[in-house]
Amino acid sequence: YNPDFLIQQDLIVVTFDFRSGLFGFLSTEDESSYGNYGLKDQHAALKWVNSNIKQFGGDPDQVTMTGHSSGSISAMYQMIYPKSWGLYNRVICLSGEVTAELGSQKFPRKMAFNVGLSLGIETDNSTELVERLRRMDIDQLKHAQTKVLIAGIPYLLENGLLFTPVVERDHEDAFLTKPTVELLRNGEFARVPLITGTTTNEAASVAGFVNIVRFVLLLYEWSPGLFPNQLNIKIFNQATWSCKKLRRKYFKSGSFVEATDDELSQILSDLLYTRPIINSASFISKYSPVYFYVFAYRTNYTKQYLRDGGIPVDISLNGVGHIEDLSFIFKYENQVLPPEGIEMSKRIGRLWSNFARYGNPTPTVDPFLYNITWPQISPDSKHIPHLRIDTNFSIGENFRMEFIDFLNQLSKDNN
C-alpha cells in the first residue's frame, strides 16, 4: 500500500510488519507456546512510535492507530490490551472486529498438532512438538501451514480463521486472558474516539466463495458445530430450528440450494462483518465517542483493478465488497484513479485527517464534505446513525438493523 493519499493531508504515516500465521499465532495453549506473538510485535511497534515519532516531526500525543480487515482486528486487540493504552489517542477500524469469527481461533492446540502431523511429528507432548518445529526449515513450516489452512476451509465458520489470536492462560506476559466480547461489554478497553464501519456487502469480493458457503449452510441442518460461534448453537435441535429461521429471513426461495449468490453473500457479510462490527460499536459507544460509516461508493474501475491483480472480485454481485474501499485510502501500486475517484479519496482523507487532529471527523461545516455533520452513536438510543460514503455523503441510520436484530435475537434464543 502507498501512503500518498494520506501524506497529502499532511499526516505522518508509519507502517510495520509483524509475525503472522503460525509464526505469530501458533498456540499449544500452555507454556510451550502461548501464542499471540504477532500482537506483541504490534505492541512493540506502538512503543517505538511513541518513543521516536518526534524525530520525524510527529507528536506522540497525537497518534491514530488505523487498520483494515485483519489490521482492523489487530487495532481493536491493541485497544483491549492494557499495556498499549496511552500509546495512541484515536483509532480507525475498517471492516474488521475482534469478536467476529474471523478474529480468533477456537481449537489452537489441535491446529498446532495438525501442523506437526503434516511434518511427520507424531507426539502428544507440546514441549516436544514446539522444539521440533523450531528445528524445521522455514519453507517446510510454510508448506505445512498452507496444508493445514486449506484443509480447514470447509470448517471456517466452525473453527474461525486458523493461526489467529487466542485467549491465553493467565501468565506474566499474557496478551489476552478473557473473551473479547466480555472485555468490550465491560468497558475494559482504551476509551478513545473510534471510527469503525463496513462496506455494503463485504462478501461480494470473494467470487466463487459463495458456493462454499452454500455447501456449509446445507450442512448446518445436521451439524450444529458449523454455525458461527456467536449464534450460541450447541445441539442438533437448535441447528435445525435456527436453520429454518435463517432460510426464511434471508432467502426468498426459503432454500439454501436455490438461494441467489447475492443472498448468500449478504448472509455471510452479516454474520462475519456487519453484525459483529455494529454490536462492538454499540458496546464501545457506552464509554467512548464512536463514529460509524457505511462505504457504498460502487465503481467498476476499483473492481476491475482488483481482478487484474488476482483478487477474485465478482463484478456481478450487488454492493461494495471487502477491500474495495482501500483504493481510496492507500494508493495501490500502478493504480490510476479517474478524477471522480481522486475527489473521493481527498474527501475520505479530509475525514480521516480531521479525526486524527481533533477526534472528530467533521469538526466544522465544510462544503467539500457536503456540509454534513457526522453524528456519534448514542449509547442510549436504539437508532445507530452512520455516514453513508457514496457519490455524495449523507447521514443514514440503522444499516441492516432488521437483519442484525434478527441474528441477535437468534443468538439469545439459543443461549
N, C-alpha and C positions, 0 to 999 in steps of 0.2 A: 504494500500500500504506500502511496505517495502522499505526504502531508501538505502538498501545495495549497489546497483549498483552505486549510486551517491556518497555515502560515500567513496567507493573505489577510486574515483577520487580526494580524499582529499577536498571534499566540505562539508560545514556545511549545513544540511537540516533542515528547520523549516516548520512544517505544522500546520494548525489550522482549527478549525471548525467555522461556522457562522450560524446564524439563516436562515433557508431555508423554502420553501413552504409558507404557509400563515403566519407562524410565522415571516418570514423575509421579505415578499413581499406583504402582503395584503394591498391594497390601495383603499381608497374611493375617491381619487383624491381631497381631501380637508384636512383641519387641523385636522380632526378626526383621520385620518391615511394616511399620505403622502406616505408610502411605502419605499422601498429601504433600509430597516433596515439591511438586510444581507450585502449589500455593505458597509454600515457604520461600521459594525462589522469587515469587511476585512480591512478597513482603519485603525481601531484601532489596528489590529494585525500588520500592517505595521509600525505603530508608535512604537509599542512595540519592534519590531525587531530593528528599528533604535536606540532606547534608550538602548537596552540590549544585542545586539549580541556580543559586545566586551567581555562580561562576559563568552562567550562560544568560544572565540578565533576568532571571526568573525570581519569583517570590515564593519561598517555602510555605507562606501562609495563604497562598492563592493557588492551590493545586487542585485540579479537577481530574478525577480518575474516570476514564472512559473505556468502554469495551463493547464489542458487538458479538452476539451469539455466544460461543464459549468464552470470549473475552468479557462479555456482559455478565455471564455466570461467575467468572473469576472476580470481576469488580465487586459483585454482591457478596462473594465469600470474604473479600477483604473488609467489607462493611461489617460483617459479623465476627471478625477476628479482633479481639480487644487490643492486641499488640500493634495493629495497624491504625487504630484510632489516633487522630491527631496528625497523621501524615498526609492528609488531604482534607479539603473542606467542601467539595461538591462531588457528585457522582452522576454520570450519564450511562445508563444501561440500555442498549439497543438489542431487542429481540433475543433476550436470554434471561434466565431467572433461576435461583438456586433450589427452589422446591420442586421444580419440574422433573419429570422422569429423565430428561437429558442431563440433569445437573449432578447426578450421583449414581453409584452402582450399588446393587443390592447384595451381591454374593462375591465380594472381592477375594476372599480366601479361596473359594472354589476356582475362580478365574486364574489366580496365581498358580495353583497346582496344575491347571489345564495348560498353562504356558510350559511348566516343567515337563508334563507328559509329552507335549508336542516336540520336546527336545530330548526325549528319552530319559528323563529324570523320574524314576519311579520311587517315590518316597512319600510318607505322610508326616515327615518332620519338617517344620517350616524353617528351622535354622539350617538344616542341610540343603533344603531347596534354595534358599537365598544365597548361600555360599557357593553353590554350584552354578547358579545363574550368573553370579558376579564373575565367574571364570570364563563365561561364554564370550565368544566374539560378538561384537555389536551387530553385525549383519545377521548372525544366527538369531539373535534376540528380536530383531526387526521382523524377520521372516516368521518366527513363532507368534509374534504379536498379530501379524496380519492373518495367520491361520485361525487364531482364536477369535479375532474380530469378525471375520467372515462367517465362521460357524455360529456366531451369536446374533446375526442379523434377524432371523425369524423370531428371536426372543427379545427384541429391542424393548418393547413395552413392558415385558415381564422383568427383565434384568436391569433396565436402564443402559446407558452407554457404558461400555467397559473401560477400565483404566481411567476413572474419573474420581472426584473426591469421595471420601468415606468418613463416617463417624468413627473416631478413634477411641480406644480405651483412654481413660484419664491418665496422663503422664506429664512430665515436666514440659516437654516441648510439643504437646498436642495442639493441633490447629483447630480441630472441631470435635467436641465431645457430646453435643446434643443435636437432635434433628433440627434441620434448618427452619422448618415451619414453626417449631416451638420457639426458637430464638426470635423470629420475626413477630410472632403473636405477642410475645412478652416484652417487646421493645429492647431486646438485647442486641443492639447494633449501633453503629455510629449515627448519631442523629444530625445529619447534614442534608441540605437540599438535594433532591433527586429528580432527574428526568428519566422516564422509562417509557417504553412503548413497543409497538409491533407494526408489522405491515398488515394489509387487509387479508392476506391469505398466505401465511408463511410457507405452507407445504406445497404451494404451487411451483416452487423452484426445483422440485425433485421429480422430474419426469420418470415414469415407469415405477416409481416407488409406491404409487397408489395401488398398483396391483398386488404388491407385497402386503400392503395394508388390508386390501380386500381379503386376502388369504388369512391373515391373522385375525381379522374380525370374524370370519367364519368359524375359526377355532374358539372364539370367545364362548360360544354356546355351550361347550363342554369342557373348557379349560379355564377355570377361574383365575389361575395364576397369571394368565396372559394379559389381564386387564391392567391398565395403568394403576400404580400403587395408590394414587390419590383417591381413587374411587372406592377404596376400602372393601373390595370384593374378596371374600375369603372362602366361600363354599359354593358348591355346584348350583344350588337353587338361586343364590344371589346372582351368579353369572347368567343363568337363563333368564331371570326376571329383568336384570339390567340390560341385557342384550335386546330384549323386546322393546324396552323403552327407548334405547338408543336408535334402533331402526325406525321406530315411529316418529321420533323427533327430527332426525336428520335426513331421512330418505323418503322421497315421495312414493317410491315403489314399496317401501317397507321391507326391502330385501337388500342384504349385503351384496348378493350376486348381481342384482340389477341396478345397484346404485351407480350414479354417474361419477366420473372422475372428479368433477367439481365438488360433489357432495363428499366424496372420500377425502379429498384434500382439505376440505373445510373442517371435518370432524378431527382430522389429525392436527390441524392448526389450533383448534380449540383445546384439545387435550394436552398438547405438548408446549404450546406457546401462550395463546390468548388467556386461557383460564388462569394458569399459574402467575402470569405477569400481572393481570388485573387483581388477583387475590393478594399478591405480595404488595402491590401498590396501595391497596386498601389498608393492609396491616401497617405499613410504614407511615402512611398519612396520619395516623393517630399520634405520631411523635415528631414528624418532620415534614417540611413542605415537599409535596410530590406533584410533578407536572407530567401528565400522561398524553402521549401523542399516538396517532394512527397515520402511518405513511401510506397514502393512496395514489401517489403520482405514478401512473402506469404508462410506460413508454416501451415501444418495441425495440428502440435502439439499445437500451440497457439490457433487455433480454437477449438480443442478438449478440451483443458484446460478450455476455457471459457464456452463451452457447459456443461462440467461436473460441473461447478459452477452455472449452472442455467441460463446462458445468451444465448438466442436463436440464436446463430450464424449459418448461413446457409452455410455449407461447399461447397454446390454445386454451389453457386454464384461465378462469376468471381471477381477477385480483392481482395484487402485487406480492411476489414471493420473497422468501428469505434471501438476504444479501442484495436484493435489487436496489435497496436504498443506499448501500455503501458507496456506489459510484458517485454520489453527490457529496460525500463527506471525505473519503480518501480516493484520490485520483488513481485509477488503475493504470498499469503500465500500458503505454501506447493508446490510451483511451482518448478519444476526441468527442467532446460533448457539443451538440449544436447550441446556438445562442440561448434557447429557452432552457436547456439543461444547465448551462453556466449560470443563468439567473437563479435557477432553483438552488444550485449549490451555494451561491452567495447568500441567499435568504436563510438557508439552513445554517450556514456559517455565522450569520448575524445572530441567530437564536442561540447557538452554542457559545459564541464569544460573550454575548450578554450574560448568559448563565454563569460562565466561568468568572466573569468580573464581578457580577452583582448578586449572584444566586437567584436571579430572576430572568427568564428568557425574554420578557417584554417589559422592561422597567419603565419605558416611556412609550407614548403613542408614536408609531413610526410608519409613515406611508409606504416605505419599502417592504414592510411586513404586513401590508394591507390594513394597517391601523387596528390590528387585533390586540386584545389583552388576553393572554393565556392564563386561565384560572387554575388554581391549585385544586387538588382533590380535597373535598371537605370530609373530615373523619366522621361527622355526624349525619351525613347525607347518604341516601340510597342511590343518588344520582352521581355518576362518575363522569365529569367533563373531560374532553380531550381536544387537543389541537389536531385538526384534520389537515395533513400536509398533502395538497393536491395542486392542480394548476393554479388555484387560488387557495389561500389559507382560510379556514373557517373554524368556528368552535361548535362542537357537537357534544353529545353525551350518550352514555350507556351503550358503547360499542359492543355489539353481540351479547348484551346482557341477558337477553331472553335465553340464550343457549348456556351462558356461564351460570346463571341462576339454576337452570335445569341440571347441569352437571354437579353443581354444589349440593343441590338437594338430593341428587342420586347418591353422592358420597355420604351425606348424613343418614340417608335411609339404610345404607349398608353398614353403618358403623355399629 
